[in-house]
Amino acid sequence: MNILILGSGGREHTFAWKINQSQHCNNLYVAPGNSGTTEIASNININVTDFEAIKKHVIEKNIDMVVVGPEDPLVKGIHDFFLSDDALKNVAVIGPEKAAAELEGSKEFAKEFMYRHNIPTAAYQSFDATNLEEGFAFLESLKPPYVLKADGLAAGKGVLILNDLDEAKLELKNMLVDAKFGSASSKVVIEEFLDGIEFSCFVLTDGKNYKILPTAKDYKRIGEGDTGLNTGGMGAISPVSFVNDALMQKVEERIVRPTILGLQKDNLPYKGFVFIGLIKVGDDPKVIEYNVRMGDPETEVVLPRLKNDLVELFQAVGNQTLDTLDIEIDDRAATTVMLVSGGYPEAYEKGKEISGLESIEDSIVFHAGAKQENGKVVTSGGRVMAITSYGNTYNEALKKSYQNIDKLHFDKMNYRKDIGFDL
């Protein structure tokens, strides 16, 4: 098969790394890709939302399967674009259709879906600029901390958790009236704060059947001890030590199964990954959010633990035979630590040369915001690369990741030294 992966981050490099191991993959392309994917695939300089350019490439290169990494093309309807085009409709697209992608495209849509299908989640109300005063009144009815979520896509940065009521009111106004997150915050969901510990569940579905992949826990804040600004993710661990069989049974019965059945009942066509952000409150799991694709950097620990041929799983998704396959999981723990540019998640510089890559041993380096320039690998984004390692325990795996990070360098390189601190 000829396969095209859309995206340029660590998630897409991990997909390329895994798909490249498949006996079913002949030619592998990544659009636009990065300095890591260029080593194992052909990078194509196409924007992930330029559907016409993607179509041209798919036809030219006889692409059989398109794996959609990021949420943007899914929310904009790339799967529907393929289905509605005679030249493309037989290409397998891994990712939901537009109607189902609203689970990530709109926080309000996702909350309504959960309420409709009795899926446990935080109480909420949503507001826009026309009922700002009602939003203030709802905040006054809640106990701190206050959770404000931009309704639309905000690149993982549209969630604020604030302890001060006046600050929460000011930020609500900033989001709704002053468009703090652009059009993404033209509507804001205010939620009750759930006190617990977070983890992520990943599900692959063909629209009828589903398979649960390894759990993971990621670390979003820039600072040690989960302090400072939210980021796209600073590291991840799989499996999650506190997630036992009893908790996973609750997750499947109360959340995963009702989610897949809810998609069918609501006629939301779904072939791809469902990321379910969960929080354990007492002994019970509740849903924080849905994503309609794999998370990043969780992909960098989940896929390395998957022993299956990923292309075979994707073929089964395409022809709705996922029930005929069993998921095989590596018993070892996997951890990843993200190296980021100095200043990230605020302003940062690009084009810094990365040295030491050739001396990495016993870890896998997944490139993210990095590109090749004049024969050198240089930084091109905020999150630069993820260093993934295996171990019999997550501590053993983390030790390897940190030992290898010591060999790497770029100007103002930053990373968290406490991944897994709360376990």
C-alpha positions as CSV (number, residue, x, y, z in Angstrom):
1,M,0.0,0.0,0.0
2,N,1.0,3.6,-0.5
3,I,0.2,5.6,2.6
4,L,0.0,9.4,3.3
5,I,0.2,10.8,6.8
6,L,-1.0,14.4,7.3
7,G,0.8,16.5,9.9
8,S,4.2,17.7,11.1
9,G,4.6,16.9,14.8
10,G,5.9,14.2,17.1
11,R,2.6,12.4,16.7
12,E,3.1,12.1,12.9
13,H,6.7,11.1,13.2
14,T,5.6,8.3,15.6
15,F,2.9,7.2,13.1
16,A,5.5,7.2,10.3
17,W,7.9,5.2,12.5
18,K,5.2,2.6,13.3
19,I,3.8,2.4,9.8
20,N,7.3,2.0,8.3
21,Q,7.6,-1.3,10.2
22,S,4.5,-2.8,8.4
23,Q,4.9,-5.4,5.7
24,H,1.9,-3.8,4.0
25,C,3.5,-0.4,3.5
26,N,5.3,0.2,0.1
27,N,5.6,4.0,-0.1
28,L,5.2,6.3,2.8
29,Y,4.6,10.1,2.5
30,V,4.2,12.7,5.2
31,A,2.7,16.2,4.5
32,P,4.4,18.4,5.5
33,G,6.5,16.2,7.8
34,N,9.6,17.2,9.7
35,S,13.3,16.4,10.0
36,G,12.5,13.0,11.6
37,T,10.0,11.8,9.0
38,T,12.4,12.7,6.2
39,E,14.6,9.9,7.3
40,I,11.9,7.2,6.9
41,A,9.4,8.7,4.5
42,S,9.0,11.2,1.7
43,N,8.1,14.7,3.0
44,I,5.6,16.6,0.8
45,N,5.3,20.3,1.2
46,I,1.5,20.5,1.5
47,N,-0.6,22.2,4.1
48,V,-2.9,19.8,6.0
49,T,-6.0,21.8,5.2
50,D,-5.2,22.3,1.4
51,F,-7.6,19.6,0.3
52,E,-7.1,20.2,-3.4
53,A,-3.3,19.9,-3.2
54,I,-3.8,16.7,-1.1
55,K,-6.1,15.3,-3.7
56,K,-3.6,16.0,-6.5
57,H,-0.9,14.2,-4.5
58,V,-3.1,11.2,-3.7
59,I,-4.0,10.7,-7.3
60,E,-0.4,11.2,-8.6
61,K,1.1,8.8,-6.1
62,N,-1.7,6.2,-6.1
63,I,-2.3,6.6,-2.4
64,D,-4.4,3.9,-0.8
65,M,-4.7,5.3,2.7
66,V,-4.6,8.7,4.4
67,V,-3.9,8.9,8.1
68,V,-5.0,12.3,9.5
69,G,-2.8,13.4,12.5
70,P,-4.1,16.8,13.6
71,E,-7.7,17.9,14.4
72,D,-7.9,20.8,12.0
73,P,-8.4,18.9,8.7
74,L,-10.9,16.6,10.4
75,V,-13.0,19.4,11.8
76,K,-12.9,21.1,8.4
77,G,-14.2,17.9,6.8
78,I,-11.4,16.1,5.0
79,H,-13.0,12.7,5.3
80,D,-16.2,14.1,3.7
81,F,-14.1,15.7,0.9
82,F,-12.7,12.3,0.0
83,L,-16.1,10.5,0.2
84,S,-17.8,13.1,-2.1
85,D,-15.1,12.8,-4.8
86,D,-15.3,9.9,-7.3
87,A,-11.5,9.9,-7.7
88,L,-10.9,9.7,-3.9
89,K,-13.9,7.8,-2.4
90,N,-12.2,4.4,-2.3
91,V,-9.1,5.8,-0.4
92,A,-9.3,4.8,3.3
93,V,-9.2,7.8,5.5
94,I,-8.3,7.3,9.2
95,G,-10.2,10.0,11.0
96,P,-13.9,10.8,11.6
97,E,-16.3,12.6,9.2
98,K,-17.0,16.3,9.9
99,A,-20.2,15.8,11.9
100,A,-18.4,13.5,14.3
101,A,-15.3,15.7,14.5
102,E,-17.4,18.3,16.2
103,L,-16.7,16.3,19.4
104,E,-13.4,18.2,19.4
105,G,-14.4,21.1,17.2
106,S,-17.0,22.4,19.8
107,K,-16.8,21.9,23.6
108,E,-20.5,22.7,23.8
109,F,-21.3,20.0,21.2
110,A,-19.2,17.5,23.2
111,K,-20.9,18.3,26.5
112,E,-24.4,18.0,24.9
113,F,-23.4,14.6,23.5
114,M,-22.2,13.4,27.0
115,Y,-25.4,14.6,28.7
116,R,-27.5,13.0,26.0
117,H,-25.9,9.6,26.4
118,N,-25.5,9.7,30.2
119,I,-21.7,9.8,30.1
120,P,-20.2,11.1,33.4
121,T,-18.7,14.6,33.1
122,A,-18.6,18.0,35.0
123,A,-21.7,20.2,35.2
124,Y,-21.5,23.1,32.8
125,Q,-23.2,26.0,31.1
126,S,-22.1,27.8,27.9
127,F,-22.1,31.6,27.2
128,D,-21.4,34.1,24.4
129,A,-21.0,37.9,24.3
130,T,-24.8,38.4,24.4
131,N,-25.2,36.9,27.8
132,L,-21.9,37.8,29.5
133,E,-23.8,39.0,32.7
134,E,-25.4,35.5,33.0
135,G,-21.9,34.1,32.7
136,F,-20.8,36.2,35.6
137,A,-23.8,35.1,37.7
138,F,-23.0,31.4,36.9
139,L,-19.4,31.9,38.0
140,E,-20.7,33.4,41.3
141,S,-22.7,30.2,41.8
142,L,-19.7,28.0,41.6
143,K,-16.9,27.3,44.1
144,P,-13.3,28.0,43.0
145,P,-11.3,27.1,41.1
146,Y,-13.2,28.2,37.9
147,V,-12.8,26.3,34.6
148,L,-13.2,28.3,31.4
149,K,-13.0,26.6,28.0
150,A,-13.0,28.2,24.6
151,D,-15.7,26.4,22.6
152,G,-13.6,26.0,19.4
153,L,-10.1,24.8,18.5
154,A,-7.4,26.8,20.3
155,A,-4.4,24.5,19.7
156,G,-4.6,23.0,23.2
157,K,-4.4,26.4,24.9
158,G,-8.0,27.4,25.2
159,V,-8.6,26.2,28.8
160,L,-8.1,28.4,31.9
161,I,-8.3,27.3,35.5
162,L,-8.5,30.2,37.9
163,N,-8.8,30.5,41.6
164,D,-10.0,34.1,41.9
165,L,-13.6,35.1,41.0
166,D,-12.7,38.6,39.7
167,E,-10.0,37.2,37.6
168,A,-12.3,34.5,36.2
169,K,-14.9,37.3,35.3
170,L,-12.2,39.3,33.6
171,E,-10.9,36.3,31.6
172,L,-14.5,35.4,30.6
173,K,-14.8,39.0,29.2
174,N,-11.4,38.7,27.5
175,M,-12.5,35.5,25.8
176,L,-16.0,36.5,24.7
177,V,-15.7,40.3,24.1
178,D,-12.0,40.8,23.3
179,A,-11.5,37.4,21.4
180,K,-8.6,36.3,23.5
181,F,-8.5,33.0,21.5
182,G,-9.9,34.5,18.3
183,S,-13.1,32.9,17.0
184,A,-12.5,29.8,19.1
185,S,-13.7,31.8,22.2
186,S,-16.8,33.4,20.7
187,K,-18.5,30.9,22.9
188,V,-17.2,29.8,26.3
189,V,-18.1,26.7,28.3
190,I,-17.8,27.2,32.1
191,E,-17.5,24.0,34.0
192,E,-17.5,22.9,37.7
193,F,-14.0,22.0,38.7
194,L,-13.4,18.3,39.2
195,D,-10.8,17.4,41.8
196,G,-8.9,14.3,41.0
197,I,-6.0,12.9,38.9
198,E,-6.1,12.9,35.1
199,F,-5.3,10.2,32.6
200,S,-6.0,9.5,28.9
201,C,-7.8,6.6,27.3
202,F,-7.4,5.9,23.5
203,V,-9.9,4.0,21.5
204,L,-9.7,2.9,17.8
205,T,-13.1,2.4,16.2
206,D,-14.4,1.4,12.8
207,G,-17.8,2.9,13.5
208,K,-19.2,-0.4,14.8
209,N,-16.5,-2.1,16.8
210,Y,-13.8,-0.6,19.0
211,K,-10.5,-1.5,20.6
212,I,-9.0,0.1,23.7
213,L,-5.3,1.0,23.4
214,P,-2.8,1.5,26.3
215,T,-3.7,4.2,28.7
216,A,-1.3,7.2,29.2
217,K,-0.9,10.2,31.3
218,D,0.5,13.5,30.0
219,Y,1.9,16.6,31.6
220,K,0.5,19.8,30.2
221,R,2.0,22.6,32.3
222,I,5.3,24.2,31.4
223,G,6.7,24.2,35.0
224,E,7.8,21.5,37.4
225,G,5.1,20.3,39.8
226,D,2.5,21.1,37.1
227,T,2.8,24.9,37.5
228,G,2.8,27.7,34.9
229,L,1.1,28.0,31.6
230,N,-0.6,25.2,29.7
231,T,1.4,23.7,26.7
232,G,0.7,21.2,24.0
233,G,2.3,18.6,26.4
234,M,5.7,18.3,28.1
235,G,5.9,14.5,28.5
236,A,3.9,11.3,28.9
237,I,3.9,7.9,30.6
238,S,2.2,4.6,29.7
239,P,0.8,2.6,31.4
240,V,-0.7,4.6,34.2
241,S,0.2,3.1,37.6
242,F,-3.1,3.9,39.3
243,V,-5.3,2.6,36.5
244,N,-6.2,-0.9,37.6
245,D,-8.6,-3.4,36.1
246,A,-11.6,-2.3,38.2
247,L,-11.1,1.4,37.0
248,M,-10.7,0.3,33.4
249,Q,-13.9,-1.7,33.6
250,K,-15.8,1.4,34.8
251,V,-14.1,3.4,31.9
252,E,-15.3,0.9,29.3
253,E,-18.8,0.4,30.7
254,R,-19.7,4.0,31.6
255,I,-17.7,5.9,29.0
256,V,-16.1,4.0,26.1
257,R,-19.1,1.8,25.2
258,P,-21.7,4.6,25.6
259,T,-19.5,6.9,23.5
260,I,-19.3,4.4,20.5
261,L,-23.0,3.6,20.8
262,G,-23.8,7.3,21.1
263,L,-21.9,8.0,17.8
264,Q,-24.0,5.3,16.1
265,K,-27.3,6.6,17.6
266,D,-26.6,10.2,16.6
267,N,-25.5,9.1,13.1
268,L,-22.0,10.5,13.5
269,P,-19.8,8.4,11.1
270,Y,-16.5,7.6,12.9
271,K,-13.5,5.7,11.6
272,G,-10.4,6.5,13.6
273,F,-9.1,7.4,17.0
274,V,-11.1,8.7,20.0
275,F,-9.0,10.3,22.6
276,I,-10.9,10.5,25.9
277,G,-9.4,12.8,28.5
278,L,-10.4,11.4,31.9
279,I,-10.2,12.4,35.5
280,K,-10.5,9.9,38.4
281,V,-12.6,11.5,41.1
282,G,-12.6,9.2,44.1
283,D,-12.9,5.8,42.5
284,D,-14.9,7.0,39.5
285,P,-13.9,8.2,36.1
286,K,-15.4,11.3,34.4
287,V,-14.8,12.8,31.0
288,I,-12.9,16.1,30.8
289,E,-12.9,16.2,27.0
290,Y,-12.9,14.3,23.7
291,N,-10.3,14.7,21.0
292,V,-11.0,13.1,17.5
293,R,-7.4,12.0,17.0
294,M,-4.4,10.7,18.9
295,G,-2.9,13.0,21.6
296,D,0.6,14.4,21.4
297,P,2.9,13.5,23.3
298,E,0.8,10.5,24.3
299,T,1.2,9.0,20.9
300,E,4.9,8.8,21.5
301,V,4.3,6.3,24.4
302,V,1.1,4.5,23.2
303,L,2.2,3.5,19.7
304,P,5.6,2.2,20.9
305,R,3.7,-0.2,23.3
306,L,1.5,-1.5,20.5
307,K,2.8,-4.7,19.1
308,N,0.3,-5.0,16.3
309,D,1.0,-4.1,12.7
310,L,-0.7,-0.6,12.6
311,V,-1.5,-0.8,8.9
312,E,-3.5,-4.1,9.5
313,L,-5.5,-2.3,12.3
314,F,-6.1,0.6,9.9
315,Q,-7.3,-1.7,7.1
316,A,-9.7,-3.3,9.6
317,V,-11.0,0.2,10.5
318,G,-11.5,0.9,6.8
319,N,-13.6,-2.2,6.1
320,Q,-15.2,-2.4,9.6
321,T,-13.7,-5.7,10.7
322,L,-11.9,-4.5,13.8
323,D,-13.7,-7.1,15.8
324,T,-11.6,-9.8,14.1
325,L,-8.3,-8.5,15.5
326,D,-6.8,-8.6,19.0
327,I,-4.7,-5.8,20.4
328,E,-1.3,-6.9,21.6
329,I,0.5,-4.7,24.1
330,D,4.2,-4.6,25.2
331,D,4.4,-5.2,28.9
332,R,7.2,-2.7,29.3
333,A,6.5,0.9,30.4
334,A,7.2,3.7,27.9
335,T,8.0,7.3,28.8
336,T,8.6,10.4,26.7
337,V,10.1,13.8,27.7
338,M,9.5,16.8,25.4
339,L,12.3,19.2,24.7
340,V,11.0,22.7,24.0
341,S,12.3,26.1,22.8
342,G,13.2,28.7,25.4
343,G,10.2,31.0,26.0
344,Y,7.6,28.4,24.9
345,P,4.6,28.4,25.2
346,E,5.0,32.2,24.8
347,A,7.4,33.9,22.3
348,Y,10.4,31.8,21.3
349,E,13.1,31.8,18.6
350,K,13.5,29.3,15.8
351,G,16.4,28.1,13.7
352,K,18.6,26.9,16.6
353,E,20.9,24.0,15.6
354,I,20.3,20.7,17.4
355,S,23.4,18.7,18.3
356,G,24.0,15.3,19.8
357,L,21.4,13.3,17.9
358,E,24.0,10.8,16.7
359,S,25.0,9.8,20.3
360,I,21.5,8.7,21.4
361,E,21.4,5.1,22.7
362,D,18.5,3.0,23.9
363,S,15.9,5.8,23.3
364,I,13.8,6.8,20.3
365,V,13.9,10.5,19.3
366,F,10.6,11.6,17.7
367,H,11.0,15.0,16.0
368,A,8.3,17.6,16.3
369,G,9.2,21.3,15.8
370,A,12.4,20.5,13.9
371,K,13.4,20.6,10.3
372,Q,16.5,20.0,8.1
373,E,18.3,23.1,6.9
374,N,21.6,23.0,5.0
375,G,22.3,19.5,6.2
376,K,21.6,20.4,9.8
377,V,18.6,19.7,12.1
378,V,17.3,23.0,13.5
379,T,14.4,24.0,15.7
380,S,11.2,25.2,13.8
381,G,8.6,25.1,16.6
382,G,7.9,25.4,20.3
383,R,7.9,21.7,21.1
384,V,11.0,20.5,19.4
385,M,11.4,16.7,20.0
386,A,10.2,13.9,22.3
387,I,12.7,11.4,23.8
388,T,10.9,8.1,24.3
389,S,12.3,5.1,26.2
390,Y,11.2,1.7,27.4
391,G,11.8,0.2,30.9
392,N,10.5,-2.4,33.2
393,T,9.1,0.5,35.3
394,Y,8.3,4.0,34.2
395,N,11.1,5.2,36.5
396,E,13.6,3.0,34.7
397,A,12.3,4.3,31.3
398,L,12.5,7.9,32.5
399,K,16.1,7.5,33.6
400,K,17.0,6.5,30.1
401,S,15.2,9.4,28.5
402,Y,16.9,11.9,30.9
403,Q,20.3,10.3,30.3
404,N,19.9,10.8,26.6
405,I,18.6,14.3,27.0
406,D,22.0,15.1,28.6
407,K,23.6,14.4,25.2
408,L,21.4,16.8,23.3
409,H,21.7,20.5,23.0
410,F,20.2,23.5,21.3
411,D,20.3,27.2,22.5
412,K,17.8,27.8,25.4
413,M,16.6,24.2,25.3
414,N,14.1,23.6,28.1
415,Y,12.3,20.5,29.5
416,R,10.6,19.3,32.6
417,K,12.8,17.2,34.9
418,D,9.8,15.8,37.0
419,I,7.7,13.9,34.5
420,G,5.8,11.2,36.5
421,F,6.3,13.2,39.8
422,D,2.7,12.7,40.9
423,L,2.7,8.9,40.5
